[in-house]
């Protein structure tokens, strides 16, 4: 998985990194048990501070996407072991996205089509049902 960060974006670097890792897991580019680079290696590869990577990894751990073991490092957790608060987070995120879509003149069918395409592009096991 290739990480691409936009240093001129208004989105904080730690959040860009978090979002790309979550997307990589969702698309199956990172699978359960796969190791993530060490904090130092990720920082070196991405050209960012180790504290930024550490913050990202701690967020991913708190959200239940990865586990961190002092001996093995950070590894991807199996799907379904994400934090219980996922529904509330999704509702809040979708509320904001829905508001932005409406304010920009997008209709419901367009919005739902984009949602369908994005969900379908994720790992096949995740998009079933």
N, C-alpha and C positions, 0 to 999 in steps of 0.2 A: 504494500500500500504506500502510495506516494503522498506525502503531506505537502500542501501548498498554502502558505500563509500570505495574506495581503497586509503588509506593514502599514499601508496608508488607509486601511479600512477603519470605520468607526467602531467595528466589532472588536472587542478586546482579543488579543492574541490567544490567551488561555481558552477563551470561548470558541474561537475558530478551531483550535486544536481539538478541543472536546468534541465539537460538532463533526469534525472530519473523522475522528475515531469512531464515534457512534454510527455515523453513516457507513463507514467501512465494516463495522460489525453487522449492521442491518443488511448490507448488500452481500454479505458472505465473504468479503475480502479478508476479514479477520474472523476466525472461528473459535468456538469454545476451546480453551486450553492453549491457544496461541499466545506466545509471549509478546509483550510490547518491548520496545527498546528500553534500556535503562534510562533513567532521568538524564544522566550526563550524555548518553549517546543521542537521545532524542533532541536535546538542547543543541548539541554539536551539529547534528544533521539539519535541523531546522534553522539554525543560526539565531537561537533565542536563549534567554537566561534559564538556568536550571530551576530557579524558583518558579518560573512560569510553567514549566513542565510539571514540577511537583504539585503546583496548585491544580493543574488539569487532572493529573492522576488521582489526587485526593477527591476531586469532584466526581470523577468516574467511579471511584470506589464507593463513595457515599450514595451514588445513584444506583449502584448494584451492577454496573457494566463490567467491572474488573475486580480482581482481588490482588492484594499486594502482600507478598511473602518476602521477608528479609533475605532469605536464601535464594528463592527462585525469581524474585522480581515481580513485575506486574503481568498478570495473565487475564485473558478474556474469560468471563463467566458464561456458562450455558444460558441460552435464552430462557426466559421465564423466571430467572432469579433476580430480575431487576427489582428495585425498591417498590414497596406497596403503593406509594403515592403517585404512581405513573398516570393513573386516570386524571387526577386533579391537575397534574402538570400538563398533560395533553389538552385538557379542556381550556386551561389558561392560554396555552400557546395557540390553540385553534381559534379561541375568541379573538385574540389580537390579529392573527392572520386573516380571519373573516372580516374584521373591521377594516383592515387595510385594503383588502380586496374590494369591499363595498365602496369605500371612499375613493378608490381609483376607478370605479365604474365597471368592475367585473360582475357578471351575473352569476347566479348560483350554479348553473350548469357548467360554466367555464371553471369555476372554483372546484366543483366536485370532480370534473375531468382531470384537473391537475392533481388533486388528491389521489385519485384512482391510479394515475400514471406513476406517481411517486411511490405509493404503497406497493404497487405491482413490481417496481424496479428493485425492491428489497429482496433479500434472500428468500427463495421460493417457500421454504418451510415457514417463514414468518408471515408471508402474504396469503397463506391459505386460510379459508374460513371467512 
